[in-house]
Amino acid sequence: MSLPRNVEDSYGTEVIRKLIHLFSLLIPVVYYFISKTTALEILVPLTLLFGLTDIARLFIPAFGRFYNALFGFLLRSHEQNGRGRRLNGATYVLLAATLAVLFFPKVIALTAIAILIVSDTSAALVGRRFGRHRFMSKSLEGASAFLLSGLVVVAFAPKVEYSAAEYLIGAIGVTLGAVVESSAIGLDDNLSIPLSVGGIMWILYLVFLPAVNLFKLDGMV
């Protein structure tokens, strides 16, 4: 995901972390078959549960010690208790999924969430192992992995009409996502990636395919 640096944990730990991250693919898969209302009824409580637990570990020392004893090996250094008081990646993934489902049409939310999960995982594993050339604040190898895996996601993600323009819109979204993932904008990339990808896709749909009913999938159930 980034150029070689002082390693804060082993590559094996990163693999475990990203395998758990890939488990989040259940979110877009399940969402495809259920309504927005049902999805939010599941996501909102989960997000609150993870978020409140995350906040508790940061501000209640005894709970923080218990939490770190169980899950500390999965946390990055900036997620540990300390002055930064950063929420962990799982909380941000759930928050991002909730916001994407709430604000984006289903066809866009599905793509944006899947790109986050698949492409961020690819960028992290390839960048950590093979990253040698700097690209913005990360590595060119990681960014390339993000882009290529994202294009695969776009190829298989649901579309409204399956026109060439829709695939191009998805490809542009992935490209922006790779840039956002490689930048240092100060916002956790589990949040910035799906929101930027979803936002640019929606804008492009409105500009180039204004007649397409973006909410067609929303009404499928």
PyMOL CGO cylinders between C-alpha atoms (Angstrom):
from pymol import cmd
from pymol.cgo import CYLINDER

trace = [
    CYLINDER, 0.00, 0.00, 0.00, 2.95, 2.22, 0.56, 0.3, 1, 1, 1, 1, 1, 1,
    CYLINDER, 2.95, 2.22, 0.56, 6.65, 2.33, -0.02, 0.3, 1, 1, 1, 1, 1, 1,
    CYLINDER, 6.65, 2.33, -0.02, 8.96, 0.37, 2.30, 0.3, 1, 1, 1, 1, 1, 1,
    CYLINDER, 8.96, 0.37, 2.30, 9.07, 1.91, 5.74, 0.3, 1, 1, 1, 1, 1, 1,
    CYLINDER, 9.07, 1.91, 5.74, 9.62, 0.94, 9.32, 0.3, 1, 1, 1, 1, 1, 1,
    CYLINDER, 9.62, 0.94, 9.32, 7.33, -2.05, 9.47, 0.3, 1, 1, 1, 1, 1, 1,
    CYLINDER, 7.33, -2.05, 9.47, 4.72, -1.63, 12.20, 0.3, 1, 1, 1, 1, 1, 1,
    CYLINDER, 4.72, -1.63, 12.20, 3.56, -5.24, 11.89, 0.3, 1, 1, 1, 1, 1, 1,
    CYLINDER, 3.56, -5.24, 11.89, 4.31, -8.30, 9.81, 0.3, 1, 1, 1, 1, 1, 1,
    CYLINDER, 4.31, -8.30, 9.81, 3.11, -8.91, 6.30, 0.3, 1, 1, 1, 1, 1, 1,
    CYLINDER, 3.11, -8.91, 6.30, 1.31, -11.96, 7.66, 0.3, 1, 1, 1, 1, 1, 1,
    CYLINDER, 1.31, -11.96, 7.66, -0.71, -9.73, 9.97, 0.3, 1, 1, 1, 1, 1, 1,
    CYLINDER, -0.71, -9.73, 9.97, -1.59, -7.52, 7.01, 0.3, 1, 1, 1, 1, 1, 1,
    CYLINDER, -1.59, -7.52, 7.01, -2.81, -10.59, 5.11, 0.3, 1, 1, 1, 1, 1, 1,
    CYLINDER, -2.81, -10.59, 5.11, -5.02, -11.59, 8.04, 0.3, 1, 1, 1, 1, 1, 1,
    CYLINDER, -5.02, -11.59, 8.04, -6.32, -8.03, 8.33, 0.3, 1, 1, 1, 1, 1, 1,
    CYLINDER, -6.32, -8.03, 8.33, -7.19, -7.91, 4.63, 0.3, 1, 1, 1, 1, 1, 1,
    CYLINDER, -7.19, -7.91, 4.63, -8.82, -11.34, 4.62, 0.3, 1, 1, 1, 1, 1, 1,
    CYLINDER, -8.82, -11.34, 4.62, -11.15, -10.01, 7.30, 0.3, 1, 1, 1, 1, 1, 1,
    CYLINDER, -11.15, -10.01, 7.30, -11.59, -6.91, 5.15, 0.3, 1, 1, 1, 1, 1, 1,
    CYLINDER, -11.59, -6.91, 5.15, -12.63, -9.12, 2.21, 0.3, 1, 1, 1, 1, 1, 1,
    CYLINDER, -12.63, -9.12, 2.21, -15.31, -10.66, 4.39, 0.3, 1, 1, 1, 1, 1, 1,
    CYLINDER, -15.31, -10.66, 4.39, -17.02, -7.27, 4.11, 0.3, 1, 1, 1, 1, 1, 1,
    CYLINDER, -17.02, -7.27, 4.11, -17.91, -8.20, 0.53, 0.3, 1, 1, 1, 1, 1, 1,
    CYLINDER, -17.91, -8.20, 0.53, -20.98, -9.69, 2.15, 0.3, 1, 1, 1, 1, 1, 1,
    CYLINDER, -20.98, -9.69, 2.15, -22.28, -6.12, 2.46, 0.3, 1, 1, 1, 1, 1, 1,
    CYLINDER, -22.28, -6.12, 2.46, -22.73, -5.41, -1.28, 0.3, 1, 1, 1, 1, 1, 1,
    CYLINDER, -22.73, -5.41, -1.28, -23.65, -9.02, -2.03, 0.3, 1, 1, 1, 1, 1, 1,
    CYLINDER, -23.65, -9.02, -2.03, -26.45, -9.06, 0.53, 0.3, 1, 1, 1, 1, 1, 1,
    CYLINDER, -26.45, -9.06, 0.53, -27.53, -5.52, -0.32, 0.3, 1, 1, 1, 1, 1, 1,
    CYLINDER, -27.53, -5.52, -0.32, -28.11, -6.53, -3.94, 0.3, 1, 1, 1, 1, 1, 1,
    CYLINDER, -28.11, -6.53, -3.94, -30.93, -8.84, -2.79, 0.3, 1, 1, 1, 1, 1, 1,
    CYLINDER, -30.93, -8.84, -2.79, -32.58, -6.63, -0.15, 0.3, 1, 1, 1, 1, 1, 1,
    CYLINDER, -32.58, -6.63, -0.15, -34.11, -3.18, -0.01, 0.3, 1, 1, 1, 1, 1, 1,
    CYLINDER, -34.11, -3.18, -0.01, -32.38, -0.01, 1.12, 0.3, 1, 1, 1, 1, 1, 1,
    CYLINDER, -32.38, -0.01, 1.12, -34.59, 0.08, 4.23, 0.3, 1, 1, 1, 1, 1, 1,
    CYLINDER, -34.59, 0.08, 4.23, -33.67, -3.47, 5.22, 0.3, 1, 1, 1, 1, 1, 1,
    CYLINDER, -33.67, -3.47, 5.22, -29.99, -2.82, 4.53, 0.3, 1, 1, 1, 1, 1, 1,
    CYLINDER, -29.99, -2.82, 4.53, -30.02, 0.24, 6.77, 0.3, 1, 1, 1, 1, 1, 1,
    CYLINDER, -30.02, 0.24, 6.77, -31.86, -1.68, 9.49, 0.3, 1, 1, 1, 1, 1, 1,
    CYLINDER, -31.86, -1.68, 9.49, -28.87, -4.03, 9.51, 0.3, 1, 1, 1, 1, 1, 1,
    CYLINDER, -28.87, -4.03, 9.51, -26.05, -1.56, 8.91, 0.3, 1, 1, 1, 1, 1, 1,
    CYLINDER, -26.05, -1.56, 8.91, -27.03, 1.23, 11.28, 0.3, 1, 1, 1, 1, 1, 1,
    CYLINDER, -27.03, 1.23, 11.28, -27.08, -0.95, 14.45, 0.3, 1, 1, 1, 1, 1, 1,
    CYLINDER, -27.08, -0.95, 14.45, -23.84, -2.67, 13.39, 0.3, 1, 1, 1, 1, 1, 1,
    CYLINDER, -23.84, -2.67, 13.39, -22.16, 0.67, 12.76, 0.3, 1, 1, 1, 1, 1, 1,
    CYLINDER, -22.16, 0.67, 12.76, -23.32, 2.00, 16.13, 0.3, 1, 1, 1, 1, 1, 1,
    CYLINDER, -23.32, 2.00, 16.13, -22.16, -1.17, 17.89, 0.3, 1, 1, 1, 1, 1, 1,
    CYLINDER, -22.16, -1.17, 17.89, -18.70, -1.11, 16.31, 0.3, 1, 1, 1, 1, 1, 1,
    CYLINDER, -18.70, -1.11, 16.31, -18.43, 2.67, 16.67, 0.3, 1, 1, 1, 1, 1, 1,
    CYLINDER, -18.43, 2.67, 16.67, -19.37, 2.77, 20.34, 0.3, 1, 1, 1, 1, 1, 1,
    CYLINDER, -19.37, 2.77, 20.34, -17.08, -0.17, 21.09, 0.3, 1, 1, 1, 1, 1, 1,
    CYLINDER, -17.08, -0.17, 21.09, -14.29, 1.60, 19.24, 0.3, 1, 1, 1, 1, 1, 1,
    CYLINDER, -14.29, 1.60, 19.24, -14.85, 4.82, 21.17, 0.3, 1, 1, 1, 1, 1, 1,
    CYLINDER, -14.85, 4.82, 21.17, -14.99, 2.91, 24.45, 0.3, 1, 1, 1, 1, 1, 1,
    CYLINDER, -14.99, 2.91, 24.45, -11.59, 1.30, 23.84, 0.3, 1, 1, 1, 1, 1, 1,
    CYLINDER, -11.59, 1.30, 23.84, -10.08, 4.72, 23.24, 0.3, 1, 1, 1, 1, 1, 1,
    CYLINDER, -10.08, 4.72, 23.24, -11.55, 6.52, 26.25, 0.3, 1, 1, 1, 1, 1, 1,
    CYLINDER, -11.55, 6.52, 26.25, -12.07, 3.78, 28.86, 0.3, 1, 1, 1, 1, 1, 1,
    CYLINDER, -12.07, 3.78, 28.86, -8.62, 2.42, 29.80, 0.3, 1, 1, 1, 1, 1, 1,
    CYLINDER, -8.62, 2.42, 29.80, -9.83, -0.86, 31.30, 0.3, 1, 1, 1, 1, 1, 1,
    CYLINDER, -9.83, -0.86, 31.30, -11.96, -1.66, 28.26, 0.3, 1, 1, 1, 1, 1, 1,
    CYLINDER, -11.96, -1.66, 28.26, -9.12, -0.56, 25.99, 0.3, 1, 1, 1, 1, 1, 1,
    CYLINDER, -9.12, -0.56, 25.99, -6.77, -3.06, 27.61, 0.3, 1, 1, 1, 1, 1, 1,
    CYLINDER, -6.77, -3.06, 27.61, -9.35, -5.83, 27.23, 0.3, 1, 1, 1, 1, 1, 1,
    CYLINDER, -9.35, -5.83, 27.23, -10.00, -4.88, 23.60, 0.3, 1, 1, 1, 1, 1, 1,
    CYLINDER, -10.00, -4.88, 23.60, -6.31, -4.73, 22.74, 0.3, 1, 1, 1, 1, 1, 1,
    CYLINDER, -6.31, -4.73, 22.74, -5.69, -8.09, 24.39, 0.3, 1, 1, 1, 1, 1, 1,
    CYLINDER, -5.69, -8.09, 24.39, -8.19, -9.65, 21.97, 0.3, 1, 1, 1, 1, 1, 1,
    CYLINDER, -8.19, -9.65, 21.97, -7.77, -7.61, 18.80, 0.3, 1, 1, 1, 1, 1, 1,
    CYLINDER, -7.77, -7.61, 18.80, -4.70, -5.45, 19.29, 0.3, 1, 1, 1, 1, 1, 1,
    CYLINDER, -4.70, -5.45, 19.29, -2.59, -7.48, 16.87, 0.3, 1, 1, 1, 1, 1, 1,
    CYLINDER, -2.59, -7.48, 16.87, -4.96, -6.45, 14.07, 0.3, 1, 1, 1, 1, 1, 1,
    CYLINDER, -4.96, -6.45, 14.07, -4.75, -2.72, 14.82, 0.3, 1, 1, 1, 1, 1, 1,
    CYLINDER, -4.75, -2.72, 14.82, -2.31, -0.43, 13.08, 0.3, 1, 1, 1, 1, 1, 1,
    CYLINDER, -2.31, -0.43, 13.08, -0.17, 1.87, 15.19, 0.3, 1, 1, 1, 1, 1, 1,
    CYLINDER, -0.17, 1.87, 15.19, -2.37, 4.91, 14.51, 0.3, 1, 1, 1, 1, 1, 1,
    CYLINDER, -2.37, 4.91, 14.51, -5.41, 2.92, 15.67, 0.3, 1, 1, 1, 1, 1, 1,
    CYLINDER, -5.41, 2.92, 15.67, -3.93, 2.09, 19.04, 0.3, 1, 1, 1, 1, 1, 1,
    CYLINDER, -3.93, 2.09, 19.04, -4.81, 4.02, 22.17, 0.3, 1, 1, 1, 1, 1, 1,
    CYLINDER, -4.81, 4.02, 22.17, -2.84, 7.23, 22.27, 0.3, 1, 1, 1, 1, 1, 1,
    CYLINDER, -2.84, 7.23, 22.27, -2.94, 10.87, 21.43, 0.3, 1, 1, 1, 1, 1, 1,
    CYLINDER, -2.94, 10.87, 21.43, -4.32, 10.27, 17.95, 0.3, 1, 1, 1, 1, 1, 1,
    CYLINDER, -4.32, 10.27, 17.95, -7.40, 8.36, 19.14, 0.3, 1, 1, 1, 1, 1, 1,
    CYLINDER, -7.40, 8.36, 19.14, -8.19, 7.00, 15.69, 0.3, 1, 1, 1, 1, 1, 1,
    CYLINDER, -8.19, 7.00, 15.69, -11.11, 4.67, 15.04, 0.3, 1, 1, 1, 1, 1, 1,
    CYLINDER, -11.11, 4.67, 15.04, -10.22, 1.33, 13.48, 0.3, 1, 1, 1, 1, 1, 1,
    CYLINDER, -10.22, 1.33, 13.48, -10.77, 0.32, 9.88, 0.3, 1, 1, 1, 1, 1, 1,
    CYLINDER, -10.77, 0.32, 9.88, -13.80, -1.89, 10.53, 0.3, 1, 1, 1, 1, 1, 1,
    CYLINDER, -13.80, -1.89, 10.53, -15.73, 1.03, 11.99, 0.3, 1, 1, 1, 1, 1, 1,
    CYLINDER, -15.73, 1.03, 11.99, -14.91, 3.18, 8.98, 0.3, 1, 1, 1, 1, 1, 1,
    CYLINDER, -14.91, 3.18, 8.98, -15.94, 0.42, 6.55, 0.3, 1, 1, 1, 1, 1, 1,
    CYLINDER, -15.94, 0.42, 6.55, -19.33, 0.07, 8.23, 0.3, 1, 1, 1, 1, 1, 1,
    CYLINDER, -19.33, 0.07, 8.23, -19.77, 3.84, 8.37, 0.3, 1, 1, 1, 1, 1, 1,
    CYLINDER, -19.77, 3.84, 8.37, -18.86, 4.16, 4.68, 0.3, 1, 1, 1, 1, 1, 1,
    CYLINDER, -18.86, 4.16, 4.68, -21.24, 1.36, 3.71, 0.3, 1, 1, 1, 1, 1, 1,
    CYLINDER, -21.24, 1.36, 3.71, -24.06, 2.95, 5.71, 0.3, 1, 1, 1, 1, 1, 1,
    CYLINDER, -24.06, 2.95, 5.71, -23.51, 6.35, 4.08, 0.3, 1, 1, 1, 1, 1, 1,
    CYLINDER, -23.51, 6.35, 4.08, -23.23, 4.82, 0.60, 0.3, 1, 1, 1, 1, 1, 1,
    CYLINDER, -23.23, 4.82, 0.60, -26.46, 2.88, 1.03, 0.3, 1, 1, 1, 1, 1, 1,
    CYLINDER, -26.46, 2.88, 1.03, -28.21, 5.91, 2.52, 0.3, 1, 1, 1, 1, 1, 1,
    CYLINDER, -28.21, 5.91, 2.52, -27.21, 8.50, -0.08, 0.3, 1, 1, 1, 1, 1, 1,
    CYLINDER, -27.21, 8.50, -0.08, -26.33, 6.70, -3.34, 0.3, 1, 1, 1, 1, 1, 1,
    CYLINDER, -26.33, 6.70, -3.34, -28.57, 4.81, -5.75, 0.3, 1, 1, 1, 1, 1, 1,
    CYLINDER, -28.57, 4.81, -5.75, -28.12, 1.07, -5.24, 0.3, 1, 1, 1, 1, 1, 1,
    CYLINDER, -28.12, 1.07, -5.24, -26.26, 0.54, -8.53, 0.3, 1, 1, 1, 1, 1, 1,
    CYLINDER, -26.26, 0.54, -8.53, -23.62, 3.08, -7.45, 0.3, 1, 1, 1, 1, 1, 1,
    CYLINDER, -23.62, 3.08, -7.45, -23.45, 2.01, -3.81, 0.3, 1, 1, 1, 1, 1, 1,
    CYLINDER, -23.45, 2.01, -3.81, -22.83, -1.62, -4.77, 0.3, 1, 1, 1, 1, 1, 1,
    CYLINDER, -22.83, -1.62, -4.77, -19.93, -0.66, -7.03, 0.3, 1, 1, 1, 1, 1, 1,
    CYLINDER, -19.93, -0.66, -7.03, -18.38, 1.86, -4.65, 0.3, 1, 1, 1, 1, 1, 1,
    CYLINDER, -18.38, 1.86, -4.65, -18.44, -0.50, -1.65, 0.3, 1, 1, 1, 1, 1, 1,
    CYLINDER, -18.44, -0.50, -1.65, -17.09, -3.44, -3.65, 0.3, 1, 1, 1, 1, 1, 1,
    CYLINDER, -17.09, -3.44, -3.65, -14.26, -1.29, -5.03, 0.3, 1, 1, 1, 1, 1, 1,
    CYLINDER, -14.26, -1.29, -5.03, -13.31, -0.24, -1.51, 0.3, 1, 1, 1, 1, 1, 1,
    CYLINDER, -13.31, -0.24, -1.51, -13.14, -3.81, -0.28, 0.3, 1, 1, 1, 1, 1, 1,
    CYLINDER, -13.14, -3.81, -0.28, -11.47, -5.51, -3.26, 0.3, 1, 1, 1, 1, 1, 1,
    CYLINDER, -11.47, -5.51, -3.26, -9.21, -2.73, -4.53, 0.3, 1, 1, 1, 1, 1, 1,
    CYLINDER, -9.21, -2.73, -4.53, -8.04, -1.43, -1.16, 0.3, 1, 1, 1, 1, 1, 1,
    CYLINDER, -8.04, -1.43, -1.16, -7.11, -5.00, -0.24, 0.3, 1, 1, 1, 1, 1, 1,
    CYLINDER, -7.11, -5.00, -0.24, -5.22, -5.47, -3.50, 0.3, 1, 1, 1, 1, 1, 1,
    CYLINDER, -5.22, -5.47, -3.50, -3.38, -2.16, -3.11, 0.3, 1, 1, 1, 1, 1, 1,
    CYLINDER, -3.38, -2.16, -3.11, -2.37, -2.96, 0.47, 0.3, 1, 1, 1, 1, 1, 1,
    CYLINDER, -2.37, -2.96, 0.47, -1.04, -6.46, -0.21, 0.3, 1, 1, 1, 1, 1, 1,
    CYLINDER, -1.04, -6.46, -0.21, 0.73, -5.63, -3.48, 0.3, 1, 1, 1, 1, 1, 1,
    CYLINDER, 0.73, -5.63, -3.48, 2.08, -2.32, -2.21, 0.3, 1, 1, 1, 1, 1, 1,
    CYLINDER, 2.08, -2.32, -2.21, 3.40, -3.79, 1.02, 0.3, 1, 1, 1, 1, 1, 1,
    CYLINDER, 3.40, -3.79, 1.02, 5.16, -6.65, -0.75, 0.3, 1, 1, 1, 1, 1, 1,
    CYLINDER, 5.16, -6.65, -0.75, 6.21, -5.15, -4.07, 0.3, 1, 1, 1, 1, 1, 1,
    CYLINDER, 6.21, -5.15, -4.07, 6.02, -1.37, -3.65, 0.3, 1, 1, 1, 1, 1, 1,
    CYLINDER, 6.02, -1.37, -3.65, 9.24, 0.22, -4.90, 0.3, 1, 1, 1, 1, 1, 1,
    CYLINDER, 9.24, 0.22, -4.90, 8.27, 3.32, -6.87, 0.3, 1, 1, 1, 1, 1, 1,
    CYLINDER, 8.27, 3.32, -6.87, 6.60, 6.24, -5.20, 0.3, 1, 1, 1, 1, 1, 1,
    CYLINDER, 6.60, 6.24, -5.20, 3.24, 7.47, -6.43, 0.3, 1, 1, 1, 1, 1, 1,
    CYLINDER, 3.24, 7.47, -6.43, 1.96, 10.40, -4.40, 0.3, 1, 1, 1, 1, 1, 1,
    CYLINDER, 1.96, 10.40, -4.40, 2.10, 9.20, -0.78, 0.3, 1, 1, 1, 1, 1, 1,
    CYLINDER, 2.10, 9.20, -0.78, 1.93, 5.48, -1.60, 0.3, 1, 1, 1, 1, 1, 1,
    CYLINDER, 1.93, 5.48, -1.60, 3.46, 3.24, -4.26, 0.3, 1, 1, 1, 1, 1, 1,
    CYLINDER, 3.46, 3.24, -4.26, 2.91, 2.91, -7.99, 0.3, 1, 1, 1, 1, 1, 1,
    CYLINDER, 2.91, 2.91, -7.99, 2.63, -0.85, -7.63, 0.3, 1, 1, 1, 1, 1, 1,
    CYLINDER, 2.63, -0.85, -7.63, -0.13, -0.54, -5.02, 0.3, 1, 1, 1, 1, 1, 1,
    CYLINDER, -0.13, -0.54, -5.02, -2.00, 2.06, -7.08, 0.3, 1, 1, 1, 1, 1, 1,
    CYLINDER, -2.00, 2.06, -7.08, -1.77, -0.17, -10.15, 0.3, 1, 1, 1, 1, 1, 1,
    CYLINDER, -1.77, -0.17, -10.15, -3.17, -3.10, -8.19, 0.3, 1, 1, 1, 1, 1, 1,
    CYLINDER, -3.17, -3.10, -8.19, -6.01, -0.89, -7.00, 0.3, 1, 1, 1, 1, 1, 1,
    CYLINDER, -6.01, -0.89, -7.00, -6.81, 0.21, -10.56, 0.3, 1, 1, 1, 1, 1, 1,
    CYLINDER, -6.81, 0.21, -10.56, -6.65, -3.25, -12.15, 0.3, 1, 1, 1, 1, 1, 1,
    CYLINDER, -6.65, -3.25, -12.15, -8.68, -4.97, -9.45, 0.3, 1, 1, 1, 1, 1, 1,
    CYLINDER, -8.68, -4.97, -9.45, -11.17, -2.11, -9.52, 0.3, 1, 1, 1, 1, 1, 1,
    CYLINDER, -11.17, -2.11, -9.52, -11.67, -2.55, -13.25, 0.3, 1, 1, 1, 1, 1, 1,
    CYLINDER, -11.67, -2.55, -13.25, -12.46, -6.21, -12.60, 0.3, 1, 1, 1, 1, 1, 1,
    CYLINDER, -12.46, -6.21, -12.60, -15.06, -5.14, -10.05, 0.3, 1, 1, 1, 1, 1, 1,
    CYLINDER, -15.06, -5.14, -10.05, -16.58, -2.72, -12.56, 0.3, 1, 1, 1, 1, 1, 1,
    CYLINDER, -16.58, -2.72, -12.56, -16.71, -5.47, -15.18, 0.3, 1, 1, 1, 1, 1, 1,
    CYLINDER, -16.71, -5.47, -15.18, -18.83, -7.69, -12.92, 0.3, 1, 1, 1, 1, 1, 1,
    CYLINDER, -18.83, -7.69, -12.92, -20.80, -5.11, -10.91, 0.3, 1, 1, 1, 1, 1, 1,
    CYLINDER, -20.80, -5.11, -10.91, -24.51, -4.63, -11.70, 0.3, 1, 1, 1, 1, 1, 1,
    CYLINDER, -24.51, -4.63, -11.70, -25.45, -1.95, -14.22, 0.3, 1, 1, 1, 1, 1, 1,
    CYLINDER, -25.45, -1.95, -14.22, -28.72, -0.30, -15.16, 0.3, 1, 1, 1, 1, 1, 1,
    CYLINDER, -28.72, -0.30, -15.16, -28.55, -0.86, -18.93, 0.3, 1, 1, 1, 1, 1, 1,
    CYLINDER, -28.55, -0.86, -18.93, -25.10, -2.47, -19.32, 0.3, 1, 1, 1, 1, 1, 1,
    CYLINDER, -25.10, -2.47, -19.32, -24.09, 0.11, -21.89, 0.3, 1, 1, 1, 1, 1, 1,
    CYLINDER, -24.09, 0.11, -21.89, -20.47, 0.89, -22.76, 0.3, 1, 1, 1, 1, 1, 1,
    CYLINDER, -20.47, 0.89, -22.76, -20.90, 4.32, -21.15, 0.3, 1, 1, 1, 1, 1, 1,
    CYLINDER, -20.90, 4.32, -21.15, -21.73, 2.72, -17.80, 0.3, 1, 1, 1, 1, 1, 1,
    CYLINDER, -21.73, 2.72, -17.80, -18.53, 0.69, -17.87, 0.3, 1, 1, 1, 1, 1, 1,
    CYLINDER, -18.53, 0.69, -17.87, -16.58, 3.83, -18.73, 0.3, 1, 1, 1, 1, 1, 1,
    CYLINDER, -16.58, 3.83, -18.73, -18.18, 5.69, -15.82, 0.3, 1, 1, 1, 1, 1, 1,
    CYLINDER, -18.18, 5.69, -15.82, -17.15, 2.86, -13.52, 0.3, 1, 1, 1, 1, 1, 1,
    CYLINDER, -17.15, 2.86, -13.52, -13.61, 2.94, -14.88, 0.3, 1, 1, 1, 1, 1, 1,
    CYLINDER, -13.61, 2.94, -14.88, -13.33, 6.68, -14.24, 0.3, 1, 1, 1, 1, 1, 1,
    CYLINDER, -13.33, 6.68, -14.24, -14.63, 6.11, -10.72, 0.3, 1, 1, 1, 1, 1, 1,
    CYLINDER, -14.63, 6.11, -10.72, -11.96, 3.48, -10.11, 0.3, 1, 1, 1, 1, 1, 1,
    CYLINDER, -11.96, 3.48, -10.11, -9.24, 5.78, -11.43, 0.3, 1, 1, 1, 1, 1, 1,
    CYLINDER, -9.24, 5.78, -11.43, -10.31, 8.52, -9.04, 0.3, 1, 1, 1, 1, 1, 1,
    CYLINDER, -10.31, 8.52, -9.04, -10.42, 5.96, -6.25, 0.3, 1, 1, 1, 1, 1, 1,
    CYLINDER, -10.42, 5.96, -6.25, -6.81, 4.95, -6.97, 0.3, 1, 1, 1, 1, 1, 1,
    CYLINDER, -6.81, 4.95, -6.97, -5.74, 8.58, -6.76, 0.3, 1, 1, 1, 1, 1, 1,
    CYLINDER, -5.74, 8.58, -6.76, -7.65, 9.12, -3.52, 0.3, 1, 1, 1, 1, 1, 1,
    CYLINDER, -7.65, 9.12, -3.52, -6.18, 5.93, -2.01, 0.3, 1, 1, 1, 1, 1, 1,
    CYLINDER, -6.18, 5.93, -2.01, -2.68, 7.06, -2.94, 0.3, 1, 1, 1, 1, 1, 1,
    CYLINDER, -2.68, 7.06, -2.94, -3.09, 10.57, -1.55, 0.3, 1, 1, 1, 1, 1, 1,
    CYLINDER, -3.09, 10.57, -1.55, -2.67, 11.84, 1.98, 0.3, 1, 1, 1, 1, 1, 1,
    CYLINDER, -2.67, 11.84, 1.98, -5.89, 13.79, 2.41, 0.3, 1, 1, 1, 1, 1, 1,
    CYLINDER, -5.89, 13.79, 2.41, -6.22, 13.19, 6.14, 0.3, 1, 1, 1, 1, 1, 1,
    CYLINDER, -6.22, 13.19, 6.14, -9.45, 11.18, 5.87, 0.3, 1, 1, 1, 1, 1, 1,
    CYLINDER, -9.45, 11.18, 5.87, -9.42, 7.42, 6.41, 0.3, 1, 1, 1, 1, 1, 1,
    CYLINDER, -9.42, 7.42, 6.41, -9.42, 5.77, 2.98, 0.3, 1, 1, 1, 1, 1, 1,
    CYLINDER, -9.42, 5.77, 2.98, -12.11, 3.32, 4.05, 0.3, 1, 1, 1, 1, 1, 1,
    CYLINDER, -12.11, 3.32, 4.05, -14.35, 6.37, 4.03, 0.3, 1, 1, 1, 1, 1, 1,
    CYLINDER, -14.35, 6.37, 4.03, -12.80, 8.56, 1.34, 0.3, 1, 1, 1, 1, 1, 1,
    CYLINDER, -12.80, 8.56, 1.34, -12.60, 5.85, -1.36, 0.3, 1, 1, 1, 1, 1, 1,
    CYLINDER, -12.60, 5.85, -1.36, -16.27, 4.79, -1.58, 0.3, 1, 1, 1, 1, 1, 1,
    CYLINDER, -16.27, 4.79, -1.58, -17.59, 8.32, -1.12, 0.3, 1, 1, 1, 1, 1, 1,
    CYLINDER, -17.59, 8.32, -1.12, -15.34, 9.74, -3.85, 0.3, 1, 1, 1, 1, 1, 1,
    CYLINDER, -15.34, 9.74, -3.85, -15.96, 6.84, -6.23, 0.3, 1, 1, 1, 1, 1, 1,
    CYLINDER, -15.96, 6.84, -6.23, -19.71, 6.95, -5.65, 0.3, 1, 1, 1, 1, 1, 1,
    CYLINDER, -19.71, 6.95, -5.65, -19.84, 10.73, -5.91, 0.3, 1, 1, 1, 1, 1, 1,
    CYLINDER, -19.84, 10.73, -5.91, -17.99, 10.97, -9.22, 0.3, 1, 1, 1, 1, 1, 1,
    CYLINDER, -17.99, 10.97, -9.22, -20.00, 8.08, -10.70, 0.3, 1, 1, 1, 1, 1, 1,
    CYLINDER, -20.00, 8.08, -10.70, -23.28, 9.78, -9.80, 0.3, 1, 1, 1, 1, 1, 1,
    CYLINDER, -23.28, 9.78, -9.80, -22.11, 13.06, -11.33, 0.3, 1, 1, 1, 1, 1, 1,
    CYLINDER, -22.11, 13.06, -11.33, -21.01, 11.32, -14.52, 0.3, 1, 1, 1, 1, 1, 1,
    CYLINDER, -21.01, 11.32, -14.52, -24.31, 9.47, -14.80, 0.3, 1, 1, 1, 1, 1, 1,
    CYLINDER, -24.31, 9.47, -14.80, -26.21, 12.73, -14.45, 0.3, 1, 1, 1, 1, 1, 1,
    CYLINDER, -26.21, 12.73, -14.45, -24.02, 14.47, -17.04, 0.3, 1, 1, 1, 1, 1, 1,
    CYLINDER, -24.02, 14.47, -17.04, -23.65, 11.79, -19.69, 0.3, 1, 1, 1, 1, 1, 1,
    CYLINDER, -23.65, 11.79, -19.69, -26.60, 9.45, -19.10, 0.3, 1, 1, 1, 1, 1, 1,
    CYLINDER, -26.60, 9.45, -19.10, -29.33, 11.73, -17.73, 0.3, 1, 1, 1, 1, 1, 1,
    CYLINDER, -29.33, 11.73, -17.73, -32.11, 9.52, -19.13, 0.3, 1, 1, 1, 1, 1, 1,
    CYLINDER, -32.11, 9.52, -19.13, -30.92, 6.42, -17.27, 0.3, 1, 1, 1, 1, 1, 1,
    CYLINDER, -30.92, 6.42, -17.27, -33.05, 5.51, -14.26, 0.3, 1, 1, 1, 1, 1, 1,
    CYLINDER, -33.05, 5.51, -14.26, -30.37, 5.17, -11.60, 0.3, 1, 1, 1, 1, 1, 1,
    CYLINDER, -30.37, 5.17, -11.60, -32.93, 3.96, -9.08, 0.3, 1, 1, 1, 1, 1, 1,
    CYLINDER, -32.93, 3.96, -9.08, -34.04, 0.99, -11.18, 0.3, 1, 1, 1, 1, 1, 1,
    CYLINDER, -34.04, 0.99, -11.18, -32.22, -1.49, -8.95, 0.3, 1, 1, 1, 1, 1, 1,
    CYLINDER, -32.22, -1.49, -8.95, -33.57, 0.19, -5.82, 0.3, 1, 1, 1, 1, 1, 1,
    CYLINDER, -33.57, 0.19, -5.82, -37.05, -0.91, -6.81, 0.3, 1, 1, 1, 1, 1, 1,
    CYLINDER, -37.05, -0.91, -6.81, -36.15, -4.50, -7.70, 0.3, 1, 1, 1, 1, 1, 1,
    CYLINDER, -36.15, -4.50, -7.70, -37.33, -5.85, -4.35, 0.3, 1, 1, 1, 1, 1, 1,
]
cmd.load_cgo(trace, "trace")
